[in-house]
Amino acid sequence: MNSRPLPAKHADVFHTRRMSTPYLKEPGVVLLGVTEFDLDGVKPFLDGFDEELGYGKYLQDPPVPTPEALLKFAGQLCYMSFGPKRTWNQHTSRYFQHIKQSGHGSVLEHINLSFLFYGISRSLTHELVRHRAGMGFSQLSQRYVDGKALRFVERPEYQNDAYLHNEFEDRIDCAAGEYNSIAASLLRRQQENKPDLTAEKATDLRKKVNQAARSVLPNETEAPIVTTMNGRALRHTLEMRASEFAEVEIRKLFNRVYEVAKTAVPYLLEDYQCKSLPDGTFAVETEYRKV
């Protein structure tokens, strides 16, 4: 349990006018966890060097907020820069700027940020999981979760157009109804001991129903996912997915990722600037790309 609340950007849930099918219009981003750093834990290590080096006084410097204190310590370890000539914590901004200018991105890999993303479509997550280096994913399984948790996502292009919006609502009503109808038919056949639907365990029985019924679900189906990324991967993904050239749905997601993450790791993202775009989103830009 963190001693301080972590930032989040939540999204409202809406319901269709006819069947009350739930859907979302915006992505939700919740920062679930950030790497913590026990600075006091390095004291015996620093005290083990010649007193004339002054390493023991490193802990007397007013601390940098966690987790960026870990990044700074890791970078300074490379040069044993713990003595009086080190970059003091009051100059942390300058220290991180030097790392970015030098392209020493490996230092940024020592911290992880874990997010919950919801209110995003399965088409978006198909793009997201293409990012592999420094990333980890745990996504809702349509094989194990039945229609009671079924929700959908309305694309930005539909939201302010009455015709497209009504078409969207009708479409997801139809998808939810068809899913439930197929699931009910499969359950009946299961009770009749149809060979392709039988199984020894109750969970396997339900899985066989879900995995068949999900075939009718559109890419507009919500696909919540927990995503963990290290500091370097966070920067790379922001530069790719909050770019003005990124697809609008995933750009809206990473607009919110940036807003949430910059409060947790301000030095890491201090060099980024926002550029407003005609679609109401913004692009995230930096002169220190691909650190």
RAQUIKA-V100050 format. One record per backbone hydrogen bond with DSSP energy under -1.0 kcal/mol. NH is the residue of the N-H (numbers start at 1). CO is the residue of the C=O. If there is no record, write none. Layout:
NH;CO  NH;CO
//
This chain:
9;29  14;23  16;21  23;14  24;152  28;118  29;9  30;116  31;7  32;114  33;114  35;112  39;37  41;38  42;39  43;40  46;42  47;43  49;46  53;50  54;51  57;54  58;55  60;57  61;58  70;67  71;67  72;68  73;69  74;70  75;71  76;72  77;73  80;77  81;76  82;80  86;83  91;88  92;89  95;91  96;92  97;93  98;94  99;95  100;96  101;97  102;98  104;99  105;103  107;104  108;105  109;106  110;107  113;229  114;33  115;227  116;30  117;225  118;28  122;221  123;219  125;121  126;122  128;124  129;125  130;127  131;128  135;132  136;228  138;226  140;224  145;141  149;146  150;147  152;22  153;220  154;24  158;155  161;158  165;161  166;162  167;163  168;164  169;165  170;166  171;167  172;168  173;169  174;170  175;171  176;172  177;173  178;174  179;175  180;176  181;177  182;178  183;179  184;180  185;181  186;182  187;183  188;184  189;185  190;186  191;187  192;188  193;190  194;189  197;194  205;201  206;202  207;203  208;204  209;205  210;206  211;207  213;209  214;210  215;212  216;213  217;214  221;218  222;151  223;120  225;117  226;138  227;115  228;136  229;113  230;134  231;111  234;230  235;231  236;232  237;233  238;234  239;235  240;236  241;237  242;238  246;243  251;247  252;248  253;249  254;250  255;251  256;252  257;253  258;254  259;255  260;256  261;257  262;258  265;261  269;265  272;269  273;285  275;283  277;281  280;277  283;275  284;242  285;273
//
